[in-house]
Amino acid sequence: MSQPPTCVVTDALAIGPPHPLVVIAGPCVLESRQLALDTAGALKELAEQLQIPLIFKSSFDKANRSSIHSFRGPGLEEGLLWLAEVKEATGLPLLTDVHEPWQAQEAAAVVDVVQVPAFLCRQTDLLLACGRTGKAVNVKKGQFLAPDDMGNVVEKVRSTGNPSVTLTERGTTFGYHNLVVDLRSLAIMRRFAPVIFDVTHSLQLPGGLGHATAGEKQFFLHLARGAVACGVDGLFAEVHPQPEKALSDPTTQLSLAEFRTLMEQIQAVHAAVAPWTHAAKEEPC
């Protein structure tokens, strides 16, 4: 199988073979300016210690929450100001998600990766708007789609002339309030683009609390190790200094200590399997 095209994020960072495993991490949603700065600083320090390429992630708006009472974030204008401060303070590349086509260009003025949420992954106008920014585009696979369906999604983005696309696996709907991860999907989607595995969203039990999202965080290492062994090009994990106090997804966000454990373990797995998963004629799994 041929290697997926490389996704260029910045002059110093690219995703896909032969580049190192990339990690996308940060709080689910921007709760405050200071939390964003503090978390980004801590993540940068850890990434430098472990020599892991890191992209900082946080959302200015969570527009698809289960309840009208759920915390959504500061909104586009203030959220982008906070993210710009994070970039200035840390120098980290940034990722945030957009929900409407008009938001794409504004977000791209600040961030390095524009993300399309899973529920919106087939929205043509949104995909085209993100592609036209010229920035890297990360599209999360919808919980309702088969992995081979994502080939059409990639084609939509690349039709704008933008080749820098990644796909993210975040689980597939299995009955009510449950997700499962089919490791075959990682190999299938990697035919189209570099693949990121979303560790923390794959742990969700969507809507399982009625007013919020339940989760099974005890399995985060199991899923992450399996995905890295299959040859993914990056990991995505939401990280919060105090997950139990997080205003969004408190049941699945990782603490900084849990994130360190995750990074140490996936580094070991990646080193063990890299000769096979990065070989040009090898299947990712």
Backbone as JSON, one array per atom type, in Angstrom:
{
  "sequence": "MSQPPTCVVTDALAIGPPHPLVVIAGPCVLESRQLALDTAGALKELAEQLQIPLIFKSSFDKANRSSIHSFRGPGLEEGLLWLAEVKEATGLPLLTDVHEPWQAQEAAAVVDVVQVPAFLCRQTDLLLACGRTGKAVNVKKGQFLAPDDMGNVVEKVRSTGNPSVTLTERGTTFGYHNLVVDLRSLAIMRRFAPVIFDVTHSLQLPGGLGHATAGEKQFFLHLARGAVACGVDGLFAEVHPQPEKALSDPTTQLSLAEFRTLMEQIQAVHAAVAPWTHAAKEEPC",
  "N": [[0.84, -1.19, 0.0], [0.57, 2.21, -0.83], [2.03, 5.12, 0.72], [0.14, 7.5, 2.66], [-0.56, 10.88, 1.54], [1.53, 13.53, 2.74], [0.64, 15.78, 5.35], [1.06, 19.13, 5.66], [1.69, 21.22, 8.31], [3.09, 23.38, 9.56], [6.12, 25.13, 8.66], [7.93, 23.75, 10.15], [6.68, 21.44, 10.97], [5.06, 18.48, 10.09], [2.57, 16.05, 9.21], [2.37, 12.58, 8.94], [4.0, 9.8, 7.24], [7.41, 10.35, 6.33], [7.45, 11.41, 8.89], [7.66, 12.13, 12.47], [5.48, 10.72, 15.05], [2.73, 12.71, 15.81], [1.23, 14.77, 18.31], [-1.89, 15.99, 19.33], [-3.23, 18.14, 21.62], [-5.0, 19.46, 24.48], [-7.28, 21.54, 26.43], [-10.78, 20.66, 26.29], [-12.56, 22.79, 25.77], [-12.22, 26.34, 25.57], [-11.99, 27.67, 28.61], [-11.08, 29.75, 30.18], [-8.87, 32.54, 29.74], [-6.5, 32.34, 31.26], [-6.42, 29.63, 32.01], [-6.05, 28.44, 29.52], [-3.51, 29.43, 28.8], [-1.91, 28.45, 30.91], [-2.26, 25.65, 30.7], [-1.33, 25.16, 28.11], [1.34, 25.93, 28.42], [2.25, 24.01, 30.26], [1.88, 21.67, 28.77], [3.6, 22.15, 26.62], [6.09, 22.12, 27.93], [6.19, 19.44, 28.79], [6.1, 18.12, 26.3], [8.5, 18.96, 25.18], [10.31, 17.79, 26.96], [9.89, 15.08, 26.41], [10.36, 15.02, 23.76], [8.35, 15.25, 21.71], [6.43, 16.12, 18.94], [4.04, 18.68, 19.2], [0.71, 19.88, 18.96], [-1.34, 22.44, 20.04], [-4.64, 22.29, 21.22], [-7.87, 23.68, 21.47], [-11.32, 24.59, 21.89], [-13.28, 27.33, 20.75], [-15.97, 27.38, 20.79], [-18.48, 25.12, 21.69], [-20.65, 23.82, 19.86], [-22.36, 21.72, 19.66], [-23.45, 20.52, 21.92], [-25.17, 18.33, 24.25], [-27.15, 19.42, 25.91], [-29.03, 22.45, 26.36], [-28.11, 23.85, 28.5], [-25.43, 23.35, 28.7], [-21.98, 24.29, 28.95], [-20.51, 26.41, 26.56], [-18.3, 27.94, 25.76], [-16.14, 30.84, 25.04], [-16.81, 31.98, 22.62], [-16.27, 32.98, 19.15], [-14.77, 35.46, 18.62], [-13.55, 36.34, 21.12], [-12.4, 33.93, 21.87], [-10.51, 33.42, 19.82], [-8.76, 35.49, 20.32], [-7.67, 34.69, 22.77], [-6.43, 32.31, 21.95], [-4.53, 33.34, 20.18], [-2.89, 34.61, 22.02], [-1.89, 32.38, 23.37], [-0.35, 31.23, 21.33], [1.56, 33.25, 20.96], [2.8, 33.22, 23.47], [3.79, 30.61, 23.76], [4.64, 29.59, 21.32], [3.6, 27.34, 20.14], [2.07, 25.35, 17.55], [-1.39, 25.68, 16.59], [-4.72, 24.33, 16.94], [-8.15, 24.5, 16.21], [-11.74, 24.02, 16.2], [-14.29, 24.59, 13.73], [-17.67, 25.52, 13.0], [-19.32, 26.59, 11.13], [-19.27, 27.72, 7.72], [-18.44, 30.46, 7.42], [-16.83, 30.92, 9.58], [-14.37, 29.77, 9.11], [-12.24, 31.15, 7.68], [-11.71, 33.24, 9.45], [-10.85, 31.88, 11.75], [-8.6, 30.66, 10.67], [-6.85, 32.73, 10.44], [-5.53, 32.79, 12.8], [-5.02, 30.15, 13.81], [-3.24, 27.07, 13.04], [-4.24, 24.7, 12.16], [-7.36, 23.86, 10.95], [-10.28, 22.5, 12.17], [-12.83, 20.14, 11.39], [-15.76, 19.24, 12.92], [-17.0, 15.97, 13.95], [-19.81, 15.51, 13.6], [-20.31, 17.18, 11.5], [-18.96, 16.39, 9.27], [-19.66, 15.77, 6.65], [-20.55, 18.05, 5.5], [-20.57, 19.89, 2.78], [-20.13, 22.66, 2.07], [-18.85, 23.62, 4.36], [-16.53, 22.03, 4.46], [-15.3, 22.82, 2.05], [-14.88, 25.53, 2.59], [-13.04, 25.37, 4.67], [-10.91, 24.08, 3.35], [-10.22, 26.08, 1.51], [-8.95, 27.96, 3.05], [-6.28, 27.41, 3.01], [-4.87, 26.43, 5.1], [-3.83, 23.58, 7.11], [-6.19, 20.92, 7.34], [-8.15, 19.19, 9.56], [-10.29, 16.53, 9.68], [-12.82, 15.09, 11.48], [-13.95, 11.78, 11.62], [-17.31, 11.02, 11.12], [-19.46, 9.64, 13.6], [-21.33, 8.09, 12.49], [-20.53, 7.12, 10.08], [-18.99, 4.84, 7.73], [-15.53, 3.89, 7.53], [-14.47, 3.92, 4.89], [-16.09, 5.74, 3.65], [-14.93, 8.16, 4.08], [-13.2, 8.82, 2.08], [-14.49, 10.35, 0.12], [-14.87, 12.67, 1.57], [-12.27, 13.64, 1.96], [-11.65, 14.13, -0.71], [-13.35, 16.28, -1.27], [-12.2, 18.38, 0.26], [-9.63, 18.51, -0.89], [-10.29, 19.28, -3.43], [-10.22, 21.98, -3.47], [-7.67, 22.64, -3.97], [-6.02, 22.38, -1.87], [-3.8, 20.29, -0.37], [-3.34, 19.42, 2.2], [-4.56, 17.47, 4.41], [-5.91, 15.75, 7.19], [-7.35, 12.85, 8.73], [-9.48, 11.95, 11.43], [-10.1, 9.41, 13.71], [-12.74, 8.71, 15.91], [-14.34, 6.85, 17.06], [-17.29, 4.79, 16.57], [-20.81, 4.86, 16.38], [-22.57, 2.62, 18.41], [-25.31, 1.14, 18.95], [-27.32, 2.65, 21.54], [-26.0, 5.46, 23.28], [-23.28, 4.65, 23.17], [-19.98, 4.0, 21.97], [-17.8, 2.35, 19.7], [-14.48, 1.34, 18.79], [-13.18, 0.49, 15.81], [-10.39, -1.0, 14.83], [-9.66, -1.58, 12.24], [-10.54, 0.56, 10.78], [-8.6, 2.5, 10.94], [-6.54, 1.67, 9.25], [-7.95, 1.61, 6.84], [-8.78, 4.31, 6.42], [-6.32, 5.47, 6.2], [-5.55, 5.09, 3.64], [-6.38, 7.29, 2.31], [-5.51, 9.64, 3.6], [-3.22, 10.98, 6.09], [-3.7, 9.64, 9.39], [-5.24, 10.39, 12.45], [-5.66, 9.35, 15.8], [-8.27, 9.76, 18.01], [-8.08, 9.75, 21.26], [-9.54, 10.45, 23.63], [-12.22, 11.27, 22.95], [-13.1, 8.9, 21.91], [-13.67, 7.46, 24.12], [-16.1, 8.21, 25.02], [-19.52, 8.01, 26.17], [-21.95, 8.86, 24.52], [-24.24, 11.38, 25.41], [-24.95, 9.98, 27.63], [-25.43, 10.79, 30.24], [-27.66, 12.22, 30.09], [-27.81, 15.1, 30.45], [-25.27, 15.68, 29.83], [-22.07, 14.36, 28.75], [-21.2, 11.1, 29.3], [-18.48, 8.86, 30.16], [-15.78, 6.44, 29.7], [-13.07, 6.52, 30.99], [-11.15, 4.82, 31.97], [-10.17, 3.19, 30.02], [-8.33, 4.47, 28.42], [-5.57, 4.09, 27.93], [-5.51, 1.53, 26.83], [-6.88, 1.78, 24.35], [-5.31, 3.73, 23.06], [-2.75, 2.55, 22.9], [-3.33, 0.39, 21.21], [-4.09, 1.73, 18.84], [-1.73, 3.12, 18.13], [-0.06, 0.96, 17.71], [-1.15, 0.05, 15.38], [-0.27, 1.85, 13.54], [-0.9, 4.65, 13.31], [-0.71, 8.19, 12.5], [-0.75, 10.17, 14.32], [-1.88, 11.28, 17.58], [-4.78, 12.35, 19.36], [-5.81, 14.08, 22.17], [-7.78, 15.24, 24.8], [-6.91, 17.41, 27.36], [-6.77, 18.45, 30.7], [-6.02, 20.5, 33.52], [-7.43, 19.93, 35.88], [-9.46, 17.63, 35.51], [-11.89, 16.75, 36.68], [-13.14, 19.08, 37.36], [-13.63, 20.31, 35.0], [-15.4, 22.22, 32.56], [-16.49, 21.07, 30.4], [-16.87, 17.82, 29.08], [-15.89, 16.35, 31.46], [-15.62, 13.69, 32.22], [-13.94, 12.36, 30.5], [-11.64, 13.82, 29.82], [-8.09, 14.02, 30.14], [-5.85, 14.16, 32.92], [-2.87, 16.11, 33.55], [-0.88, 14.41, 34.54], [-1.87, 11.9, 33.74], [-1.73, 12.29, 31.02], [1.04, 12.45, 30.64], [1.76, 9.8, 31.27], [0.42, 8.5, 29.2], [1.85, 9.52, 26.96], [4.43, 8.51, 27.43], [3.99, 5.76, 27.25], [2.94, 5.41, 24.64], [5.08, 6.24, 23.14], [6.9, 4.16, 23.56], [5.52, 2.0, 22.39], [5.28, 2.94, 19.76], [7.96, 3.08, 18.97], [8.57, 0.39, 18.92], [6.97, -0.66, 16.87], [7.4, 0.87, 14.62], [9.27, 0.15, 12.49], [7.72, -1.56, 10.91], [5.2, -0.3, 10.48], [5.87, 2.02, 9.14], [7.03, 1.23, 6.85], [7.17, 1.38, 3.33], [5.7, -0.44, 1.75], [4.13, -1.83, 3.44], [1.13, -2.87, 5.1], [-0.78, -0.75, 7.29], [-1.78, -2.07, 9.52]],
  "CA": [[0.0, 0.0, 0.0], [1.35, 3.44, -0.87], [1.9, 5.96, 1.9], [-0.78, 8.62, 2.48], [0.14, 12.16, 1.34], [1.88, 14.26, 3.95], [-0.11, 17.0, 5.69], [1.98, 20.15, 6.15], [1.06, 22.09, 9.29], [3.95, 24.56, 9.55], [7.41, 24.83, 8.03], [8.69, 22.86, 11.03], [5.88, 20.31, 11.43], [4.2, 17.81, 9.12], [1.94, 14.82, 9.72], [2.4, 11.49, 7.98], [5.34, 9.27, 6.99], [8.23, 9.68, 7.35], [7.57, 12.31, 10.03], [7.37, 11.51, 13.77], [4.13, 10.73, 15.57], [2.33, 14.03, 16.28], [0.19, 14.74, 19.34], [-2.76, 17.15, 19.44], [-3.71, 18.07, 23.0], [-5.4, 20.69, 25.14], [-8.62, 21.46, 27.03], [-11.89, 20.5, 25.36], [-13.09, 24.09, 25.41], [-11.57, 27.46, 26.23], [-12.75, 28.06, 29.8], [-10.58, 31.07, 30.56], [-7.58, 32.88, 29.14], [-5.4, 31.85, 32.07], [-6.37, 28.18, 31.92], [-5.45, 28.1, 28.23], [-2.08, 29.73, 28.85], [-1.26, 27.55, 31.87], [-2.26, 24.29, 30.17], [-0.43, 25.13, 26.96], [2.71, 25.97, 28.93], [2.58, 22.71, 30.85], [1.98, 20.69, 27.69], [4.83, 22.43, 25.88], [7.21, 21.64, 28.74], [6.2, 17.98, 28.73], [6.44, 17.71, 24.95], [9.94, 19.17, 24.99], [11.01, 16.76, 27.72], [9.74, 13.78, 25.76], [10.68, 15.22, 22.34], [7.15, 14.91, 20.95], [5.81, 17.27, 18.26], [2.76, 18.93, 19.84], [-0.2, 20.92, 18.51], [-2.27, 22.77, 21.11], [-6.02, 22.29, 20.77], [-8.99, 24.03, 22.33], [-12.44, 25.08, 21.1], [-13.89, 28.59, 21.18], [-17.4, 27.16, 20.93], [-18.96, 23.75, 21.57], [-21.97, 24.11, 19.32], [-23.16, 20.49, 19.51], [-23.63, 19.91, 23.23], [-26.45, 17.64, 24.42], [-28.12, 20.23, 26.64], [-28.98, 23.9, 26.21], [-27.43, 24.38, 29.68], [-24.01, 23.02, 28.65], [-21.03, 25.39, 28.71], [-20.11, 26.41, 25.16], [-17.05, 28.62, 25.51], [-16.21, 32.31, 24.97], [-17.21, 32.44, 21.3], [-15.21, 33.12, 18.15], [-13.91, 36.64, 18.72], [-12.71, 36.29, 22.32], [-11.63, 32.69, 21.84], [-9.34, 33.57, 18.95], [-7.81, 36.36, 21.02], [-6.97, 33.85, 23.74], [-5.54, 31.39, 21.22], [-3.4, 34.13, 19.69], [-1.99, 34.8, 23.17], [-1.23, 31.1, 23.59], [0.69, 31.08, 20.31], [2.63, 34.21, 21.25], [3.5, 32.84, 24.7], [4.42, 29.28, 23.71], [5.15, 29.23, 20.0], [3.02, 26.08, 19.69], [1.02, 25.37, 16.53], [-2.72, 25.67, 17.19], [-5.87, 23.73, 16.25], [-9.48, 24.72, 16.77], [-12.77, 23.58, 15.27], [-15.27, 25.56, 13.25], [-18.96, 24.87, 12.79], [-19.99, 27.22, 10.01], [-18.27, 28.12, 6.72], [-17.91, 31.82, 7.59], [-15.85, 30.94, 10.66], [-13.11, 29.13, 8.73], [-11.19, 32.1, 7.36], [-11.36, 33.99, 10.65], [-10.04, 31.0, 12.59], [-7.33, 30.4, 10.0], [-5.95, 33.86, 10.65], [-4.84, 32.58, 14.07], [-4.6, 28.78, 14.04], [-2.49, 26.39, 11.98], [-5.07, 23.59, 11.7], [-8.79, 24.08, 11.09], [-10.88, 21.18, 12.37], [-14.25, 19.94, 11.11], [-16.29, 18.28, 13.89], [-17.51, 14.71, 13.39], [-21.2, 15.62, 13.17], [-20.38, 18.05, 10.32], [-17.9, 15.96, 8.36], [-20.13, 15.65, 5.28], [-21.09, 19.35, 5.08], [-19.71, 20.29, 1.68], [-19.73, 24.07, 2.14], [-17.89, 23.77, 5.46], [-15.28, 21.41, 4.03], [-14.68, 23.67, 1.04], [-14.41, 26.76, 3.24], [-11.81, 25.03, 5.41], [-9.87, 23.85, 2.37], [-9.83, 27.35, 0.87], [-8.08, 28.76, 3.94], [-4.88, 27.07, 2.76], [-4.3, 25.82, 6.29], [-4.1, 22.16, 7.28], [-7.58, 20.66, 7.72], [-8.36, 17.91, 10.22], [-11.7, 16.19, 9.65], [-13.15, 13.95, 12.32], [-14.91, 10.86, 11.0], [-18.59, 10.97, 11.8], [-19.77, 8.39, 14.3], [-22.36, 7.43, 11.69], [-19.96, 6.79, 8.77], [-17.98, 3.8, 7.57], [-14.25, 4.55, 7.25], [-14.22, 4.14, 3.47], [-16.84, 6.92, 3.24], [-14.14, 9.38, 4.27], [-12.5, 9.16, 0.85], [-15.22, 11.46, -0.5], [-14.63, 13.86, 2.39], [-10.94, 14.12, 1.6], [-11.73, 14.65, -2.07], [-13.97, 17.61, -1.21], [-11.22, 19.37, 0.73], [-8.53, 18.64, -1.85], [-10.77, 19.92, -4.65], [-9.9, 23.4, -3.36], [-6.25, 22.81, -4.23], [-5.31, 22.23, -0.59], [-3.51, 18.87, -0.19], [-2.99, 19.11, 3.59], [-5.74, 16.98, 5.11], [-5.81, 14.57, 8.04], [-8.62, 12.29, 9.19], [-9.41, 11.53, 12.82], [-11.04, 8.38, 14.18], [-13.2, 9.0, 17.26], [-15.33, 5.86, 17.45], [-18.49, 4.61, 15.76], [-22.01, 4.62, 17.18], [-22.91, 1.21, 18.61], [-26.5, 1.21, 19.78], [-27.55, 3.92, 22.22], [-25.04, 5.91, 24.3], [-22.07, 3.85, 23.18], [-19.09, 4.04, 20.82], [-16.76, 1.34, 19.61], [-13.39, 1.68, 17.88], [-12.79, -0.6, 14.91], [-9.02, -0.69, 14.43], [-9.54, -1.67, 10.79], [-10.82, 1.86, 10.19], [-7.36, 3.26, 10.87], [-5.85, 1.27, 8.03], [-8.77, 1.99, 5.68], [-8.72, 5.75, 6.2], [-4.95, 5.87, 5.89], [-5.42, 5.07, 2.19], [-6.77, 8.59, 1.79], [-4.82, 10.75, 4.26], [-2.7, 10.61, 7.41], [-4.78, 9.36, 10.33], [-5.08, 10.71, 13.87], [-6.61, 8.64, 16.66], [-8.77, 10.58, 19.11], [-8.12, 8.88, 22.43], [-10.52, 10.78, 24.67], [-13.59, 11.21, 22.45], [-13.45, 7.49, 21.7], [-14.07, 6.93, 25.42], [-17.39, 8.78, 25.4], [-20.83, 7.36, 26.09], [-22.62, 10.12, 24.16], [-25.54, 11.66, 26.0], [-25.23, 8.97, 28.64], [-25.86, 11.4, 31.49], [-28.86, 13.0, 29.81], [-27.49, 16.52, 30.33], [-23.86, 15.81, 29.5], [-21.5, 13.18, 28.12], [-20.51, 10.17, 30.18], [-17.3, 8.27, 29.52], [-15.07, 5.32, 30.34], [-11.68, 6.93, 30.86], [-10.23, 3.77, 32.4], [-9.66, 2.45, 28.87], [-7.61, 5.35, 27.5], [-4.29, 3.52, 27.53], [-5.76, 0.37, 25.98], [-7.21, 2.21, 22.99], [-4.19, 4.46, 22.48], [-1.69, 1.6, 22.54], [-3.78, -0.35, 20.04], [-4.05, 2.58, 17.66], [-0.33, 3.37, 17.76], [0.46, -0.29, 17.17], [-1.67, -0.07, 14.02], [0.46, 2.72, 12.64], [-1.47, 5.98, 13.07], [0.28, 9.25, 12.31], [-0.84, 11.09, 15.43], [-2.9, 11.08, 18.61], [-5.54, 13.51, 19.82], [-6.28, 13.85, 23.53], [-8.15, 16.43, 25.53], [-6.15, 17.42, 28.62], [-7.21, 19.53, 31.59], [-5.29, 20.41, 34.8], [-8.32, 19.32, 36.86], [-10.57, 17.14, 34.68], [-13.15, 16.64, 37.42], [-13.73, 20.42, 37.43], [-13.75, 20.83, 33.65], [-16.74, 22.67, 32.21], [-16.93, 20.24, 29.27], [-16.27, 16.49, 29.03], [-15.07, 16.05, 32.64], [-15.45, 12.25, 32.42], [-12.98, 11.76, 29.57], [-10.4, 14.56, 29.69], [-6.97, 13.48, 30.91], [-5.03, 15.07, 33.73], [-1.5, 16.23, 33.03], [-0.16, 13.19, 34.91], [-2.34, 10.84, 32.86], [-1.2, 12.57, 29.69], [2.45, 12.04, 30.64], [1.77, 8.33, 31.18], [0.04, 8.17, 27.83], [2.95, 9.83, 26.04], [5.54, 7.59, 27.67], [3.63, 4.43, 26.76], [2.81, 5.36, 23.18], [6.43, 6.33, 22.58], [7.48, 2.82, 23.58], [4.83, 1.2, 21.38], [5.63, 3.46, 18.44], [9.33, 2.67, 18.66], [8.58, -1.05, 18.66], [6.27, -1.05, 15.63], [7.72, 1.79, 13.53], [9.87, -0.48, 11.3], [6.68, -2.2, 10.09], [4.11, 0.6, 10.12], [6.36, 3.08, 8.28], [7.58, 0.67, 5.62], [6.34, 1.87, 2.24], [4.84, -1.45, 1.16], [3.46, -2.57, 4.49], [-0.18, -2.42, 5.57], [-0.64, -0.12, 8.6], [-2.12, -3.04, 10.57]],
  "C": [[0.87, 1.24, 0.0], [1.08, 4.27, 0.36], [0.88, 7.07, 1.63], [0.0, 9.91, 2.27], [0.41, 12.85, 2.67], [0.99, 15.49, 4.11], [0.86, 18.0, 6.3], [1.22, 21.11, 7.07], [1.8, 23.42, 9.37], [5.24, 24.18, 8.84], [8.2, 23.81, 8.84], [7.92, 21.6, 11.43], [4.99, 19.79, 10.31], [3.7, 16.51, 9.72], [1.92, 13.77, 8.61], [3.83, 11.04, 7.72], [6.12, 10.18, 6.05], [8.36, 10.49, 8.64], [7.18, 11.62, 11.34], [5.88, 11.57, 14.11], [3.84, 12.1, 16.19], [1.24, 13.87, 17.33], [-0.55, 16.08, 19.34], [-3.4, 17.1, 20.82], [-4.06, 19.45, 23.53], [-6.8, 20.54, 25.72], [-9.71, 21.36, 25.97], [-12.36, 21.86, 24.85], [-12.3, 25.17, 26.15], [-12.44, 27.94, 27.39], [-12.37, 29.44, 30.29], [-9.24, 31.28, 29.87], [-6.45, 32.25, 29.92], [-5.29, 30.33, 32.02], [-5.71, 27.75, 30.61], [-3.94, 28.31, 28.26], [-1.34, 28.74, 29.75], [-1.16, 26.13, 31.3], [-1.31, 24.18, 28.99], [1.03, 25.14, 27.41], [3.14, 24.64, 29.51], [2.74, 21.64, 29.77], [3.25, 20.9, 26.86], [6.05, 21.89, 26.63], [7.32, 20.12, 28.67], [6.61, 17.49, 27.35], [7.93, 17.89, 24.67], [10.75, 18.14, 25.75], [11.02, 15.42, 27.01], [10.04, 13.83, 24.27], [9.54, 14.74, 21.43], [6.63, 16.16, 20.25], [4.38, 17.46, 18.78], [2.02, 20.08, 19.15], [-1.18, 21.18, 19.64], [-3.67, 22.92, 20.55], [-6.95, 22.83, 21.85], [-10.05, 24.71, 21.48], [-12.96, 26.4, 21.65], [-15.39, 28.46, 21.37], [-17.69, 25.67, 20.78], [-20.43, 23.85, 21.16], [-22.87, 22.88, 19.24], [-23.35, 19.75, 20.84], [-25.04, 19.31, 23.35], [-27.53, 18.56, 24.99], [-27.94, 21.72, 26.35], [-28.23, 24.55, 27.37], [-25.93, 24.1, 29.68], [-23.15, 24.25, 28.36], [-20.51, 25.3, 27.28], [-18.76, 27.04, 24.91], [-17.24, 30.11, 25.28], [-16.71, 32.83, 23.62], [-16.01, 32.74, 20.42], [-14.26, 34.27, 18.43], [-12.98, 36.56, 19.93], [-11.84, 35.04, 22.33], [-10.4, 32.78, 20.97], [-8.31, 34.5, 19.56], [-7.0, 35.56, 22.03], [-5.99, 32.91, 23.04], [-4.33, 32.12, 20.65], [-2.39, 34.38, 20.82], [-1.23, 33.52, 23.48], [-0.09, 30.92, 22.58], [1.87, 32.01, 20.59], [3.46, 33.77, 22.46], [4.29, 31.56, 24.56], [5.08, 28.94, 22.38], [4.58, 27.93, 19.45], [2.1, 26.29, 18.49], [-0.33, 25.17, 17.2], [-3.73, 24.95, 16.29], [-7.13, 24.14, 16.97], [-10.5, 24.28, 15.74], [-13.71, 24.72, 14.91], [-16.55, 24.81, 12.91], [-19.72, 25.43, 11.59], [-18.95, 27.74, 9.02], [-17.65, 29.49, 6.96], [-16.86, 31.9, 8.68], [-14.45, 30.5, 10.21], [-11.99, 30.13, 8.5], [-10.76, 32.91, 8.58], [-10.49, 33.14, 11.58], [-8.66, 30.8, 11.99], [-6.35, 31.55, 10.12], [-5.11, 33.69, 11.91], [-4.25, 31.17, 14.17], [-3.91, 28.19, 12.83], [-3.26, 25.21, 11.39], [-6.52, 23.95, 11.97], [-9.47, 22.72, 11.13], [-12.38, 21.19, 12.08], [-14.78, 18.9, 12.08], [-16.95, 17.08, 13.2], [-18.93, 14.84, 12.86], [-21.35, 16.42, 11.87], [-19.48, 17.59, 9.19], [-18.35, 15.79, 6.92], [-20.65, 16.98, 4.72], [-20.16, 19.97, 4.04], [-19.23, 21.73, 1.8], [-18.7, 24.31, 3.24], [-16.53, 23.2, 5.07], [-14.55, 22.28, 3.0], [-14.14, 24.95, 1.65], [-13.11, 26.5, 4.01], [-10.66, 24.8, 4.44], [-9.34, 25.13, 1.77], [-9.0, 28.25, 1.77], [-6.61, 28.54, 3.62], [-4.18, 26.47, 3.96], [-4.57, 24.31, 6.29], [-5.52, 21.98, 7.8], [-7.65, 19.27, 8.34], [-9.86, 17.64, 10.28], [-11.93, 14.96, 10.52], [-14.2, 13.08, 11.63], [-16.19, 10.83, 11.8], [-18.83, 9.62, 12.43], [-20.73, 7.51, 13.5], [-21.83, 6.95, 10.34], [-19.05, 5.58, 8.84], [-16.65, 4.47, 7.2], [-14.0, 4.8, 5.77], [-15.03, 5.31, 2.93], [-16.0, 8.19, 3.3], [-13.3, 9.73, 3.05], [-13.16, 10.33, 0.13], [-15.0, 12.76, 0.26], [-13.28, 14.47, 2.04], [-10.95, 14.75, 0.21], [-12.34, 16.04, -2.1], [-12.96, 18.67, -0.79], [-10.14, 19.58, -0.32], [-8.99, 19.27, -3.16], [-10.51, 21.42, -4.64], [-8.45, 23.69, -3.71], [-5.39, 22.69, -2.99], [-5.06, 20.74, -0.34], [-3.37, 18.45, 1.27], [-4.23, 18.76, 4.41], [-5.34, 15.81, 6.0], [-7.22, 14.13, 8.42], [-8.45, 11.79, 10.61], [-10.51, 10.53, 13.14], [-11.42, 8.69, 15.62], [-14.31, 8.05, 17.69], [-16.55, 5.88, 16.56], [-19.67, 4.28, 16.67], [-22.34, 3.13, 17.22], [-24.11, 1.16, 19.54], [-26.66, 2.59, 20.38], [-26.45, 4.2, 23.24], [-23.76, 5.07, 24.34], [-21.3, 4.05, 21.87], [-18.17, 2.83, 20.86], [-15.7, 1.81, 18.62], [-13.03, 0.42, 17.11], [-11.39, -0.27, 14.39], [-8.8, -0.84, 12.93], [-9.74, -0.31, 10.14], [-9.56, 2.71, 10.05], [-6.6, 2.95, 9.6], [-6.62, 1.71, 6.79], [-8.65, 3.48, 5.39], [-7.33, 6.22, 5.81], [-4.65, 5.72, 4.39], [-5.63, 6.45, 1.6], [-5.92, 9.74, 2.34], [-4.17, 10.23, 5.53], [-3.83, 10.54, 8.43], [-4.35, 9.69, 11.76], [-6.08, 9.85, 14.65], [-6.97, 9.51, 17.84], [-9.01, 9.69, 20.33], [-9.33, 9.19, 23.3], [-11.96, 10.79, 24.17], [-14.04, 9.77, 22.19], [-13.9, 6.81, 22.99], [-15.48, 7.35, 25.82], [-18.52, 7.76, 25.33], [-21.8, 8.49, 25.79], [-24.02, 10.26, 24.74], [-25.91, 10.75, 27.15], [-25.65, 9.51, 30.0], [-27.13, 12.22, 31.31], [-28.56, 14.46, 29.55], [-26.06, 16.74, 29.89], [-23.38, 14.5, 28.87], [-20.77, 12.34, 29.15], [-19.31, 9.58, 29.45], [-16.68, 7.17, 30.34], [-13.56, 5.54, 30.22], [-10.69, 5.83, 31.24], [-9.62, 3.01, 31.23], [-8.76, 3.29, 27.97], [-6.28, 4.78, 27.04], [-4.47, 2.33, 26.59], [-5.99, 0.8, 24.53], [-6.02, 2.9, 22.32], [-3.08, 3.52, 22.06], [-2.07, 0.81, 21.29], [-3.69, 0.47, 18.77], [-2.63, 2.84, 17.19], [0.29, 2.11, 17.18], [0.0, -0.52, 15.73], [-1.01, 0.9, 13.04], [-0.19, 4.05, 12.35], [-0.35, 7.02, 13.02], [0.25, 10.28, 13.44], [-1.91, 10.69, 16.41], [-3.52, 12.41, 18.98], [-6.04, 13.19, 21.22], [-6.63, 15.18, 24.18], [-7.58, 16.33, 26.95], [-6.54, 18.66, 29.41], [-6.46, 19.4, 32.92], [-6.11, 19.74, 35.9], [-9.56, 18.79, 36.13], [-11.91, 17.08, 35.4], [-13.86, 17.99, 37.56], [-13.94, 21.05, 36.05], [-15.2, 21.18, 33.33], [-17.3, 21.92, 31.02], [-16.17, 18.92, 29.31], [-15.4, 16.14, 30.25], [-14.8, 14.55, 32.82], [-14.41, 11.62, 31.51], [-11.69, 12.55, 29.41], [-9.32, 13.97, 30.61], [-6.34, 14.57, 31.77], [-3.65, 15.15, 33.1], [-0.68, 15.0, 33.36], [-0.57, 12.02, 34.02], [-1.81, 11.04, 31.44], [0.27, 12.18, 29.59], [2.56, 10.52, 30.51], [1.43, 7.88, 29.77], [1.19, 8.38, 26.87], [4.11, 8.85, 26.2], [5.23, 6.21, 27.09], [3.53, 4.39, 25.24], [4.16, 5.53, 22.5], [7.07, 4.95, 22.49], [6.84, 1.92, 22.51], [5.24, 1.63, 19.98], [7.03, 3.03, 18.03], [9.4, 1.19, 18.28], [8.0, -1.4, 17.3], [6.67, -0.21, 14.43], [8.36, 1.11, 12.32], [8.84, -1.12, 10.37], [5.66, -1.19, 9.61], [4.57, 1.72, 9.19], [7.01, 2.56, 7.0], [6.63, 0.96, 4.47], [5.35, 0.83, 1.71], [4.09, -2.28, 2.2], [2.06, -2.02, 4.74], [0.0, -1.78, 6.96], [-0.96, -1.09, 9.74], [-1.72, -4.42, 10.11]]
}
